[in-house]
Amino acid sequence: MQAVIMAGGKGTRLRPLTVNIPKPIVPIVDAPMMEHTIKLLKKHGVRDIMVTVSYLGDKIEKFFGDGSRYGVSIIYSHEEEPLGTAGGVKLLEEQIDDTFIVMSGDVLTDIDITRLVRTHEENDAMITIALTRVDNPVAYGIVMTDDSGRIQKFLEKPGWGEVFSDLVNTGTYVIEPEVFSYIPNGKEYDFSKDLFPRLLKDGKRLFGYRMKEYWIDIGNPQKYIQANYDILRGRVNVEIPHRQVREGVWVGEGTELPDACDVRPPVVIGRFCRVDEGAVIDRFSIIGGGCYVAAKAFVSRSIVWGNTSIHRGAELRGCVVGARCEVGERAQILEGAVIGDDCIFGPGAKVMPEVYVWPDKVVEKNAVVNMNLKWGVMWKKSLFTEYGIQGLVNIEVTPEFATKLGSAFATYLGEGCTVVVGRDSHIASRMVKRAIIAGLQSAGVNVYNMKVQPVPIVEAAIQSFRTDGGVFISISQDNAKKVCIRLFDSDGFDLSRSDQKKVEDLFFREDLRRVDAWKVGDIIYPHEAVEAYFERIIRHIEVEKVRKRRMKIVLDCGDGCTSLTAPFLMRELGCEVVTLNANIGAAVPKREHHQLSEAVENLARTVKALDADLGVAFDDDGDQVLFVDEEGEKLSGDTATALLALSQLERGKRGKLVVPVTTSHMMEELAKNYGGDVVRVKLGFRPLVETLREVNGVFGGDESGGYVIPDVYWFRDGLVGAVKLLEFMALQEEPLSELRKRVPEFYMVKKSVECPLEHRGAVMRSLMEETQGSVFDTIDGIKIYFDYGWVLVRPALQDDALEVFSEAKTKEKAEELLESHVKEIEKIIYEIRKSV
């Protein structure tokens, strides 16, 4: 007799396990699912097998081959397009010459095929359908038979109101070849939905065979786990493909279990596994071939696919872990979690119950994964970077993520608090903002919705409205697919690291407040925030002197938030304003980072052509700015920083200037001449403003164009920086091209060196050892000082790289310093790799 195994499904419900392999190859007790079906057919004398394949069909054919190793003959039928269950079998019509069996490739059963065929023959049936009883029949085709077993009624996947039986179709049939005449050629046609109802209507002899044997549809990870457990419990008569070394313990070839390991039956351990002394493999665990289980690792009720390593002290409890994974020391994967192939979990990482992780993911050391991880590559232990929470839109930062973040922030603040929320003009930012607002409201926090505004106005509104915090959402300047979320405290500053940690703990533990319906937070649309912001700026400059000069300025707003503010304030200051790219709205194309240099060139040409006094270009969210002088020359970030610092020093403010470690040492030269002092800080939003406030500084800024003028506001503000530069030009009565000559010349160069995450610490240690005897600091990375310049080496924020900066009074010296240290780092990395 011949048999057809239907193996064309995509296995969608079994993902992430079936992302890389088709469902028939998914292992059940360390043997492919379809192998059990092949062996069952052979046991009942069926050796002529045909397999219909579609999704990843080549992998199925390559794995099972011609069937000779199983003592059967297998041929394959590839569906180029979906033809349904009956349509797929129809393709084999010319290969089938007598009564044949059809089985699904995604079920586990020990049905008595011999008895099934005999029942079919005794009833002289056209089709016999194997039936079984289930608790939830709505997921299957339900069947009603008469006392003789003849099918009277058939309904595929009914609603509960349509259920008339708990007998369901198992997908196993005995069929006469004449059935092919009822199946159309080249058309999608299904046994249950199309063929069976038609044959019943025509009065054909369809019979049911009521199974008493085991059957399970392995349609999802829960059923997959149950099928494996049921085999170990002895509920299904299936061959386990390894030698039973003692009661309930099956071990594959090449695997030796040391006496000091604790193996508690029933368990299956595959071929060529290594299990260290002190490891525990607890009941109902299945370890695939080529796996490693280290000392003090604990595996219980878990299914681990081949070539996975479980390191010292790791715990697997009631989970499924795909092939070729690395589970680091002390990592935990908990009940119901399902892990795809080729994932890496760092030491101390934790996957919470019922979380699904798709293949090829990397989870950082001590990170907690508490939501499904499908998109992106990396799951980090902390939400925050030095520059807020960043991630790819709809991949790493989804609406679900944003809602949960809003809930965590609101839970941290407390019910009844109020938060200011704003965003840039990107439509993706609007989506994320609305999700965050929903999360804030769900925990009883009220929201001041600022809509589209520059981030400095949102920070200012936190202070003026005396709210408990704030949120700002913007698209990254460097990557148009990445969103940045900033959370502010009641002063309008980015959260401190300790407060960030509190929000992270709530987020990862999912310890989130949910209030009753009448306590859900309100949304308020405040007025006069912009007017109050303008008034404060004007109050802190010598406005009449600026107005008297009546300068002509060209503003490039980048179609961003400052389109709503900068032109109006500059006109209020008596300037003649020409605007470029001052449109705003979701439909307006946004300038990407790689287009910035072209935009600056256009700004410079426009300034020169119009004989303007100043050109100003803002970033998307308004906290950074760059300048072009009246000759069309762009000011470097360091020169602009020094000029704005000089403007404060010239006015008799002899205090402290706060800048990051990467900013030019021209700052020290200026401070020395004016009796000031320079304080260096780490990169990031918070360190600069926090230190500025601690030391009561007179200016803070960095070469990226983010400037803090404490007289006005204690946060970075591109528009305030532009106004202060205008004021400086007006007070000095000199053009910008002359003012810039007051700044000493330095040359800075930068380069990135690829360095794997796991080698960073060793490289930095080696550099520290080599700097002994030199002048250096470790504020942010390692900064080494020389008589003629300096070099800074620091780990990159996002990439597996080290950033190397160097500065000197000549370009040649700066490049020489850079190259010598880059070569030294590359040599250290080479030596580390060689030793590994």
N, C-alpha and C positions, 0 to 999 in steps of 0.2 A: 504493500500500500504506500501511496505517496502522501506527503504532508507539505503544507505551506506555512511558514512562520512569517507573520506580518511584523516587520521591523523598520517601518518608514517614519515613525513619529519623531518629533523634535525633542520630546522629553521636557517641554517647557516647564511643567509643574514640578519637575525634579531639580530645577536649577537652584543653586549654582553648580551642582555636581555634574550636570550634563552640558556645560558650556563648551568643554573641549572634547568630550567623548559622547558617542551616541548611547542611548539608554540600554540597548542590548549588551553593551560591554561593561556597564556598571557592575562592580563586584558584589555578589551575595555570598557570604562566608568565603571570601577570597577566591571566588570563581565567577566569571562573567554570567550575568543574568540569563542570557540566551543559551549558555552551555548547559544549564540545568534542564532547559526545555529540550535540547538536542538529546541529552542522555535519557530523558523520560521517553521520548519517541523511540530511541533505539531499544530501550528496555522492553517495549511492546512490539518489537519487530519491524518498526518503520525505519528504513535506511535510505530512502530516496526523498531528500528534503530540498525544497525550494524556499528562498528567502526574498521577500520584497523589501527593498531598501530605498531610501531617499536621503534624508538628512545625514550627512557624514557617512554615506553608504560605503565609500571606499575604505574607510577605517574598519567597518564591519567585515567586508570581504577580505581585507588584508589579515585581520585577526583570525577568523575562522577558516579561511582558505577553502579547500575543496572538501573539507570534512573528514579526510582520511585519518587524521589523528584521533578522531572520535569513533572510527569504524563505520562511517556513513558517507553518503555522497551529497554534496551541497552545490547547488547552482544559484545564481543571483539574478534578480530582475530589478533594474534601476529605473525608478520613476523620475522622468525629467520634470514633470509638473504634477501637483497633487491630483490623484485620481480617486481618493477615498478608499475605504477598505475593500469593497467589492471591485471597484475599478482597477485597483492594483493587482488583485488576484486574477482578473480577466486577462491581463498581459501574459499570463502563463497558460492560457487555454490550450495552446498547441502542445505543451509539454505534459498535459494531464490526460490520461486515457481511461481512467476508472474512478471509482469512489475515492475521495481524498479527504484529508483532515486539514483544518485551518486552526492555527493557534496564534495568540498574541505574543509578541516578543517581550512584553513588559509586565507579565504576570508570573507569579510563583505558584505552582500547583503540583500535586502528586496524583492527579486524576487517573483512574484506571481506564486507559485508552482502549484496551481490549474489550472491556465491558461496554464502553460507550459505543464502539463500532458494532458490537453484537446487538445492542438495543436498536441501533439504527436499522440494521438488516432485518431484525424481527418485526419492526414496524413498517417495513417497506417504505421508508420515509425518503422524501427528496432532500430534506435538511433536518439534521438533529442538532439541537442547541444545548450545550451543557449549561445547567442552571444551578444557582446556589441562593441561599437566603442571606440577606444582609439587613443590618439595622437601619441604614439610611438609603433607601432605594432610589431617591430622586437623582442620584448621580449616575444612574445606569439605565439600561433599557429594561423595563419591567414586563413580566410575562404572566399570562394566566393559561392554565392547561385544564383539560377535562380529566376524568378518572383514568383514561387510557394513556395520558401523557401527551395527547395531541394539543397543539397550541391553538387557543381560541382568540387570544387578544395579545397585542404587542404595542408598547408605547415607549419611545426613546426619551429618556431624561424628563420625566413628568414633573410638574409642580405638585406640592403636597395635596392640593385639591383634586388632582387627577390620579393619585395613587390607588390602585386596586389590588396590589399584591406586593409581597416582599421577595418574590422570586425574581432574580435578575439574570440577564445574559452575561456569561463569563468571557465571551469572545472565543470560545472553543467550539468548533463545528465539525460535523461530518456531512459532506456534501456530495451529491451526485453531479456528474459533468453536465447534465442537461440544463442545469441552472445557468450556465454561461449564456444561453440564448436569451435570458431575461436581463442581462447586464449590457448596457450600450458600450460601444467602442469609444475610447478616447474622451470619455466624459466622467466628471467626478461623480461617483456613485458609491453609496455606503450600504453595508449589509443591514444595519439596524434601522437607519432612517428611510431607506429607499426600497431595498430588495425584499426584506421580510414582510413589510406591510403590503407590498404588491402581490407577493405569493399568497398571503393569507386571503386577500381580496379575491384572488383567482381560485381559491379553494384547494390549493396544493397541500400536500401532506408534510406539514412541519411538526416535528415532535420535540419535546423537551426531555432531557436526561437530568434528573434531580441528583446532584452530586452530594455525597456524604464525605468526600475527600476534602483536603485542604485547598483553599484558593484565596489569593489576595492580589488585588490590583495595586501595583507599586506606582501610584500616581503622584506621590509627594514624599518629602523627606521623612515625615512621620511614619508613613506606610513602609518606606524603605527600612527604617530602623526596626519596625515591628516584624518584618519578614525575616531579618537576620536573627532577632531574638527568638522567633518561633522555631527556627531550625535548631537553635541551641537548646530550646526547651523540649525538642523531640515531637513537636506538634505536626511536623510535615516530614514525609519520608524523602529526604534529599541527601545525596551523597556529599559529604564534606571531603574536599580533595587532598586531605593530608592524613598522616598516620596518627592514630590515637595512642598517645604514649602512656596515658593513664585515664581513668574514668573522667570523661568530660573535658579532656585537654588534647587538642589536635595540634600537631606541630609539623611544619613543612621540612623538606629536605634541606640540609645544611644549617639548620638552626639548632643550637645547643643552649639549654637552659641551665644556668649555674644553680647550684644547690641553694645559694643564699638569696635567690630572687623568689618573690612570693607570687605564685600563679594560682588563682582561685577559680575553679571550674564553675560553669562551662566557659572555655575560651578557645579561640582559634588563633594560631600564630603561624604566619606564612613562611615561605622558603627564604633561607639565607638572611634571617633576621639576627640582630645582635641585641641581647638583653643583659644589662649589667647587673652585678650583685647589688641587692638593695632596692631594685625596681619592684613595683607592685603592679601586676596585671589582674584586675579584679573581674568579677563575674560578668558574663555577657559582653565581653570585649572581643573584638576581631582585629588583629594586627596584620596588615598586608605584607607581601614579600618585600625583603630588602629594607625593612624599617630598623630603626635604632631606638631603644628605650634605655635611658641612662639611669644611673643609681638615683634612688629617692624620687624618681618619677612615679606618678600614680595615674593609672588608666582604668576607668571603671565604666562599664556599660557603653563603651564608645567603639566606633567603627573607624579604623585608620587605614587609609589606602596606602599602596606600596611606596617604598623609598622615602618615607617621611621620618624625620628625626625628632624625638621627644627628649629634650635635654633635662639635666639634673634638676629635680625638684618641681618639674612642670606637672600640672594636673589637668586631666581630661575627664570630664564627667558627663556621660549621657549625650555625647556630641558625635558629629561625623566630620572627619578631617580628610581632605582630598590628598591626591598623590603629590609627592616631592615637596612637602611643606617642612618648614623649620619652626618648631615650637621651643622658644628659648627657655633658659633657666627660670624657674619659678613662675612661668607664664601659666595662665588658667583659661581653659575653654569650657564653658559651662553648659548645663542642660539644654538640649534642643538646638544648640548652635550648629550651624552647618558651614563648613569652610571649603571653598573651591581649591583647585590645584595650585601649586607653586606659590603659596603664601608664606610670608616670613613674619614671625611674631617675636619681637625683641624680649629680652629678659624682663620679667615682671609684668608683661602685657596681660590684659584681661579681656576676654570676650564674654559679654553678658548673655544670659539665657535667651534662646529663641532668635539670636542675631545671625543673619546670613552674610557671609563675606565672599564676594566673587573672586575668581582666580587672579593671581599675580599682584596681590596687595602686600604692602609692607606696613606693619604696625610697629610703631616706635617702642623703645624701652619704657616700661611702666605706663603705657597708654591704656585707656579703657575704651573699648568699642561697645557702645550701647545702642547703636542703630545700624540697620543694614548698610553694608559698605559695598556698593555696586560700581560706582564711577571713580575715576581718579586712581592713583597708585598708592599714596601714602596716607596713613591715619596717624596723627601725631598725638603725643601725650598731653599737649597743651593747646588750647584754642588760640591763644594770643601770640603774636610776634611783636617785635619792637614797633611795628607800624600797624597795630590793630589786628583784627581777625581777617585773614585773607583766604580766598579759595576760588576755584573755578565755578562760575555761575551754572546752576542746575547740574553740577557734577559733585563738587565738594560743598558748595553752599546752595542747598535746595530750599524750597519753601518750607519743607518740614524742619530742616535744620534751623532756619531763621526763626520759625515760630517757637521752637524749643529754646533757642537762645534768648528770645524775648521773654519767655516764661522764666528762665533761669535768672536773668537780670532783675525781673520784677520780684521774684521770690527773694532775691538778695536784698532789694530795696525795702520791700514790705508793702502790705496792702494799704491802699489809700495814698500812696506816694504819687508824685507827678514827674513826668519825664518829657523833655523836649526832643522831638524827632525831626530830622531833616535829611535831605538827600541831594545828590547832583542831578543833572538833567537826563541821565540815561534811563531808558525804559526798564532795563534789568534792575537798576537800583530801585525803581518804583515797586517792582514785584517783591524784592527782598524787604523793602521798608514796610509794605502792607502786611507781610507775614510776621515781621517783628512786632508791629503794632498789635496784631491779633494775640500774640503771645503775651505781651505786656498787659493787655486788657483782661486776658483769661485769669491772671493772678491778681486782679483788682487794682491795677495801676492806671492812673489817668494820663492821657497823652496830649501834649501841645504839638499839634501837627503843623510844622513850618513849611510843608511841601518842599519846593525847590528853593534852596538858599545856599549861599557860600557857607562853608563850615565855620568860619569865624562868627557869623551872625548867629548860628545855632549855639555856639559856645557863649556868646554874649547874652543870648536870651536865657540861658540857664542861670546866669547871674542876675539879670534884670527881673526875671519872673520868679526868682528864688525857688527854683525847682530842685528836686532831689537828684537829678542826673540827666543824661542826654544820650542820644544815639545819632550817628551820622553814617550814611551809606553812600559810597561812591565807587565808580569803576576805577581800577588801577591805572596809573599813568603809563605803566610799562607793558601791560597786557590787557587788551580790551575784553578778554574773556574772563578776567578775574575781578571779583568784587572785594572791597575793603569795608569792614564794619568797625567803627570806633565807638567805644562806650566811655562816657564821661561821668565824673563825679559832680557833686553839687557846686564846685568852684569852676566847672567848665574844663577841667583838666582830664586827660586820659586817665583811666583807673590806675591806681598804683598796683604794683605786682601782687601785693597781699590781697587787695580787693579782686583783682583778676582771678587769683587762685580760688577765692570763695565762689565766684561765678562759675568757674570751671568745675569745681567739685559738685555744685548743684546740677550742672548740665550733665556731667558724666554719670552721676548717681541717679539722675532723673528724679531727684527729690524736689519736685516742683509743686508750688501752691496752685490749687484750683478753687476759685471762689464760687459762691452761689450765684444764681442768675441775676439777682437784684444788686449784686456787688461788683459786677463786671465793670471795668474801667471805662471812663468816658473819653471822647475825642473832642478837643477844643481847638479852634482855629484862631490863634491870637493875632491882634492888630498892633501896629506901632512899633514892632521889634526893629524894623529897618530904620525908622525915624530916630529911635533912641540910640541906635548904633552910630548913625551919622552925627548926631549931636555930640556924642562923646568924643568922636575923632576930632571934630571941629573945635571943641573946647580945649583940646590939648595941642593945638598947633597955633602958630602966629598967622592966622588966617588972612588978615589984611595985607600982610607983606606978600603972601602968595597971590592974592587977588590982584594986587598992584602990578605984578609982573605980567599978568595975562598971557601965560605961556600956552603954546600950541602943543598938544600931546596927541599921539596916536595910540589907541588902546586896542589890543588884540585879545578879545575875551574868550577865544577858542570855542565859541558857541556853548560856553559853560555858565556856571552860576553867576559869575561876576557881570554877565550881560545885564542882570537885573539891578546891579548896584553901582559898579565903577563909573559908567558914563554920567550918571546923575550926580554922584558926589563930586566928580571932577568939574562938572559945570557949576556946581554950587561954589566951588573954590575959584571961579572966575576964569577957568581954562577954556580955550577953544579946543573942542574934542572931536577927533575923527575916529570912528569905530570900525574895526575889522572883525568879522566873525562874531557878531553880537546877536545872533539869532538863538532862540531857545525853544525847546519842545521835543517830544519823543521822536517826531519824524525827521528832525534835523540830523544829518550825519555828523558824528562826533570825530574830532581830530584824534588820531592815534599817535602813539609815542614816536614812531618812526617818521611821522610827518612834521614833527616839531621843528627840525632844522630848516626845512623848507618854509615853514610859517615864519620863523625868525628872519630868514633872508628876505621874505616878502615884507615883513615889518620894517626891516632896515631900509629897503628900497623906498618904501612909502614915506618914512621919516625924512629921508634925504630929499625926495622929490617935492614934498610939501614944505620943506624948510622948517620942520617942526623942531621943538626943543627937546623932546623926549619920546621914546617909544617904550611901551609897557606891554608885556605879554603875561597873561595869567594862566595858571593851570585850571583844570576842570572844576575843582571844588573851592578854589579861591584862597588857599592858604600859602601858595607859592607864587613867585613872580620873577621875571627876568627883565633886564633893561637894555635899551639901545640908545646910544648918545646921538647928538644932533648931526654927527658926521656919518651916521649909519653904522657905527661900530658897536658890536655886542659887548656888554660887560660880562666878564666871567663871573661865576657864582662867588668865587673868593673875593674878587674886586668889589662887587656889589655889597657883600657882607662887610668888607673893610670900610667902604664909604659910609654905610649906614651907622657903623660903630663910630666912625669919625664924626658924623653929624651929632651924635650924642656927646662925644668928648669935647668937641668944639664949643658946645653950649655950657661948658664948665662942669659937666657931670663926670667927675674923676673916678667913678666907681669901677665895678668889675664887669668884664665882658665875658659872656658864657658861650662857648662854641664846642662842637664835637672834636674828637681826636683827629678827624680827617680834614678839618679846615686848615687853610694855609697859615704858616707861621708869620705871615705879614701882620697878623693880629698882634703878636707880641711886639713887633717893631713899632706899631702905632701906639699901643698902650704905654710903651717905654717913653715915647716922646710926649705923651699927654698926662703922665702920672697915673695911668690906669693900671689894671691888672687883668690877666686872662685866666679863666678857669676852664679846664677841658673836661668834657663829659662823654659818656657813651653815646652811640647813635640811638635814635628813637624819639618818639614824640615826648614821652614823659620825662626822661632824664634832663633834657635841656630846661624845660619850664620849671621843673621841681628844683633844680639847682639854682636857677636864676632867682627864684623866690627865697630860697634858703640863704643865699649870700647877698640878697637885696641888690642884685645887679642892675646895671643901667641899660644893657642891651644883650640880646641873645639871638643867635642865628646860625645858619649853616650854608654851605656852598650850593645846596639844592634850591635856594631861593625862599626858604622859610624863615621869616624874621619876627622877633618878638620885641616890641617897644613897651616896656612895663608902664611908662607914663600913661599909655592908652589902654592896652589890654595885656593880660599875662598869657597870651597864647599866640601862635603863629598866624600872621595875617598879611597876605599879599597886598591888599589894598592899603592897609596902614603903612606898609613898607614903601609903597609907591608915593603916598602922600608925604611921608617923611623925607623922601628923596627930593620931591618938589620943594618942600620947605627949605631944605638945605641949599638947593640951587638958588632959591629966592633970597635967603639970608646972605649967602656968599656973593650974590650977584655975579656968578660965573657960570659958563656953560658946563655941561657934564664932562665934555672932553677935557677941560682944564682941571676940573676937580679930581678926575681919576688919576691925574699925574701925581697927586699927593700920596698915592698909595705905593709903597715899595714893591718892586717886581720880584716875584718868585715863580718857579715853574714846577708844576705837579704832574706826575704821570701815574697810571694805574694799570694793573693787569690781574687777571684771574688765573689761578693754577688749579687744575682738577685734583681733587683730593678726596678719596672715599671717606664717608662719615666715620668709619671705624678706625681710620688712621689719623684723624685730626688731632686727637689728644697727644699721640706720640710725636707728631710733627711739631706741635707747639712746645712740647717739653724739650725736644732736641734744640729748638731755636733758643729757648730760655737758657739752656746749658751753655750755648755758644755765646750768649750775650754777657756772661759773667765778666765783670770788669768794665763794661760799657755803661753809659747812662741810658736808662730805659724806664718806661712805665708800662703798666698793665691795666689801664683804665678800661680799654676795649680792645682786646687783642694784645699784641706786643709791639710797642713803639720804641725804636732804637734811635738815639740822637748822635749825630756826628758834628764836627766843627762846621761843615759846609751844607748840612741838611739833615733829613731824617727818613726813616723807613717804617711803615706800619704794616703788620701782617695780622689779619683777623679772619675768622671763619665767615663765609658768606651766609647771609640770612636764609636764603631759599635753596641754593644749589649745593651739590657736593663739591665744594671748591674753597680755596683760600683766596682772599682778596689782598693784593699787595699794592700799597701806595708808597710813592717816594716824592720828596720835594727838595729842591736846592735852588740856589740863586742863578744857576745857568741850566738850560735845558739838557746839555750834555751830561752834567753831573747827576741830574735827576734820573736820566735814562740809565746811566752807569750804575747808580745805586739800585735801581729797580732790577736790572738784568742780573746783577750779581746775587741778589737775594732770591730771585726766581730760580736761578740755577741751583742755589743751595737747597731750596725747598724740594725741587725735583730730585735732587740727589738723595735727600733724606727719605722721600717717598719710595724711591727705587730700593734703598737699603732695607726699608721695612717690608716691602713686598718680597724681596729676595729671602729675607729671614723667615717669612710666613711659608 
